[in-house]
Amino acid sequence: MLRDRAEIPPIRQRSLEARLAANEADVDAAQALRYRVFYDEMLARPSSESLSRRRDADEFDNICDHLLVIDHDSDGDAGGRVVGTYRLLRRSVAERHGGFYSASEYDLSCLANSPGEIMELGRSCVDAEHRTRPTMQLLWSAIAAYVFRYEISLMFGCASLPGTDPQALGPQLSYLYHHHLAPPEIRLHALPERYTDMRIVPKAELDLKTALAGLPPLIKGYLRLGGFVGDGAVID
């Protein structure tokens, strides 16, 4: 477990509380939620170890901070149930422990000269029954507190579209490329061996309403906050 753990006060809204994981049991609860969402619901293919443990876990879990949303009105081992999670990894930590998760899919070299602290966001998910505005607002309020605590100047990370067929996702991928491509100085590129061109539908032929309707709420939220996308999708 990460020892130089952040100290961020919990944020409470009625039955929901956002806080950082404080122990291995908290991280285990986040991994269990990730498994239910990514594998049971979204039908990703688990490794044999993940399948046997019913946990979504990797080596990065040991160095990241895990942001949790807990519903205290739901049954759980400690008086509540983890219904939302984000994984947070600061550059100052990643540099001491082998780098960022995203580096296995994208060339992050253009971020090397970004001033100050930067942070990778990942493994985000919310329980199906809690995908509501209050839950997302609580998650983002806690992330904002974390950002202010560490004076983070830039956030990045992988976000997913459902499925593995680029042609089926052509309107969404093309819309993101044509309308929300990052400026050159911070434009991440998928690694050559994993690169999938996002320019599937010409810009002039895009049905913007249909493309937007097909984007996951999380990605639309990033765009509303001023987020950009890199060049190239990766099939996971």
C-alpha positions, 0 to 999 in steps of 0.5 A, a space after each residue: 500500500 502507498 505510504 505517502 497517502 494523501 490527507 483529504 477530508 471526507 465529503 458527506 452528502 446525505 447518505 453518500 460519503 466520498 473519501 480516500 481508501 484507508 486500508 486494504 479492505 477499502 481497496 478490495 471493495 473498490 476492486 470488487 465494484 470494478 469487477 462487477 461493472 467491467 466484467 459482469 456488466 460490460 462483459 470484459 474478459 477477465 484473466 483467470 486470476 481475476 475470474 477466480 477472485 472476482 476482483 479487477 486488480 493490477 500492480 498499480 493498485 498498490 501505488 495509487 490513491 483510491 477515491 471511494 463513494 460509500 452509500 451508508 444506507 446500503 449494507 456493507 462490511 463497515 456500515 456502508 457499501 462502495 458504490 463509486 471509485 476512481 484511481 488516482 496516480 500522481 507523477 511524483 509517485 509514478 516516477 518512483 514506481 515504474 511510470 503510469 498505467 496509460 504508458 502501456 497504450 499511449 506515448 506520454 512523452 509530450 507530458 514530460 515538460 508539463 510544469 508542476 504536478 500532473 495526475 492520471 485518472 483511471 479505473 473509474 466506475 459507479 454502481 448501476 443503481 447509483 449513476 446519478 448526478 449526486 454521486 458524480 458531483 460527489 466524486 468530482 468534488 473530492 477530485 477537486 479537493 485532491 487537485 487543490 491539495 497537490 496543486 495538480 496542473 493537468 489531469 489525463 487518463 484512459 476513458 472507454 467506449 463500449 465494444 471493440 469494433 471501431 466501425 460500430 463506434 465510428 460516429 463517436 470516435 470521429 466526433 471526438 477527433 474532429 471536434 475535441 482533439 488536444 492541442 499539439 503540445 499535449 496531444 497524446 498518441 496511441 502507441 504505433 502497435 496499438 493505434 486505431 485511426 479515429 477518422 472513420 467518418 468525414 467531418 462533413 458527414 457527421 450527424 452530431 446529434 447521433 454521435 453525441 447521444 452515443 457517447 458515455 456520460 463520463 466522456 461527455 462530462 470530461 468534454 463539458 469540463 474542457 477535456 480533450 482527446 488524444 490521437 488514436 483509439 486503443 482496442 482493449 
